[in-house]
Structures are given as structure tokens and as C-alpha cells.
Amino acid sequence: MKEFRPAKKRVEVTVGESVRILRELQELSQSQLSELTGIPQATISAIENGRINLGVERAKVLARALKCHPAVLVFPGWEVPLEHAA
């Protein structure tokens, strides 16, 4: 059986874009995410648009609301070696 090579990454995603993508996949508005996290909607907008840094504490709060690991938000371009991806 022929081995497959992993696909090359085609798009670079910023931290803010990863927050927006996860939020939109869960069909949440910025206002709804704000209600879930206690983070002001204006701050969520600024994070998504790269105007302010996410920060570790906000990453933890957002990750809990978006049901993902904080590293998914903080390191959106991180590649996991094949032997660790399972």
C-alpha cells in the first residue's frame, strides 16, 4: 500500500482569524461570545482584527467558550508531527 504525504498548508491563519473561524463555526455572534466569556464585544472584535493581542488568560476563557484547547487559538499555525496526531 502506498504511503500518503500530509497535505501542505495552503493558508496561514492569524490568532484573530482562528478565534473568528471557531466562533463562526459554532454560529456565535461576537455579542454572544462576549456574554459567554465576560470579554467585551469590542475586545473580541479587536482580537479578531489583530488590533490587540489575545493573551494567555483571554485565550483560556475563549477556549473554554469555544470548546477547544487554548493552544488552538494561541498557535493556529502549529504543525503536529504525524506520529503525535491521533
N, C-alpha and C positions, 0 to 999 in steps of 0.2 A: 504494500500500500504506500502510495506516495505521501511524503510529509508536506504539510501546508506551511507556508510562511505567514506570520502575522501581517495583517494589512498595515501599511504605513499611515501615520497620522496625516490627515489632509487639512485639518483646520486647527489653528491654535485658539484656545479659549481662555479668556481672562478670568480672574476670580469673580468679577462682577457679572460677566456673562454666564458663568456656571451657576451663580445664585439665581439669575433671571430664568435660565433654562429649567432648573429644578422647580422653581416657583410656578412657571407656566405649565410644566408637565403635570403638576398637581392642581392645575386650574385655580390657582390662588391669585388674587389681585395683590398689589403692594399693600393696600389698606388691610386686607385680610391677614396677610403675613405680619403686618405691624401689630394687629390685635393678638395674634398667636404668640408673638415674641416680646411684646412691650418695647420694641425698637421703633422709633418714629418713622412714619412712611417716608418722610423727606430723607432720612438717613438711609433707608433701604434703597431709595432712588439714587442717592449719591454713591452708594456702594456699587449698584448695578452699572452705573455710568462711569465708574472709575475715578470719581472725584474725591473719595476718601477711602482709606484702607479698611479692609474687613476687620482685622484684629482677631486675636485668639478667642477672647471672651464672646464677641459677637458671633464668631464662627460656630462656637459651641451652641449658642442659643438658636441660631438659624438652622444648624444641622439637626437639632432636636425637632424643630418645627417641620423641616423638610424631609425628615426621616432618612437621613444619610449620615455617614461618618464625617466629622469636621474636616478631615484631610481631603475629602472630595471637593470641598469648597476652597480650601487653602491652597491645594496643589492640583489644579484642574488638568495640568498637562503631564502629570507624573505617569511614567510608564512602569507597569508591574512586570517583572521578568516572568516569562511563560511558566516556569516551574512553580511560581508562587501564586499564579492566577488559577484558582479552582473554586 
